[in-house]
Amino acid sequence: MDPRGRVDLGGRGGGDLTMESAPIDLVQSALVTALVVATPILLVALVVGLITALLQAATQVQDQAVSAVPKLLACGLTLVALAGWMVSKLVTFAQAMFAGGVY
């Protein structure tokens, strides 16, 4: 940190970061990372929910378990399939935060 209150983050992001904007950038990076990690599961839940709703409307079966069980199974399978990718994204983010850089 220099006398003007600026922090050098290793040349990332196109310039120095002032102490006032550093927390904002860290929170923004955390939110973007959370969004990127959660998006696949949310999209699977959306697609399965729409398909289930269409099937329920077509067959006139209005049971709550019919809509919940497929979503739970699909989200669980997606979580198992993408767990490695999600963990690598989160570890990369954590390493960047502990190193003092903006991810």
C-alpha positions, 0 to 999 in steps of 0.5 A: 500500500502506498501513502495515498491508500492504494493497494497493488493487486498484482497488476490485475484489473487494470489499475490500483484499488483504493482502500474504499473500493476494495471491499466492494470489489471483493463482495462483487467477486464473491457474488459473481462466483456464487452465481456462476457456481449455482447457475447449473443447478438452478437451470436444471431445476427450472427445466425439470420443473417446467417439464413436470408442470407440463406433464401434470397439466396434460395428465391432470395429476396435481400431486405435490410429490410428483413435482418435487421428487423429479426436481430433487433427483435432477438437482442431486444428480447435477450436484454429483456430476458438477461437484468437481468443477464447483469445488475448483471454482470455489477453491480458485476464488478462495486462493485469490481472496487469501492472496489479496487479489480480485478474482 
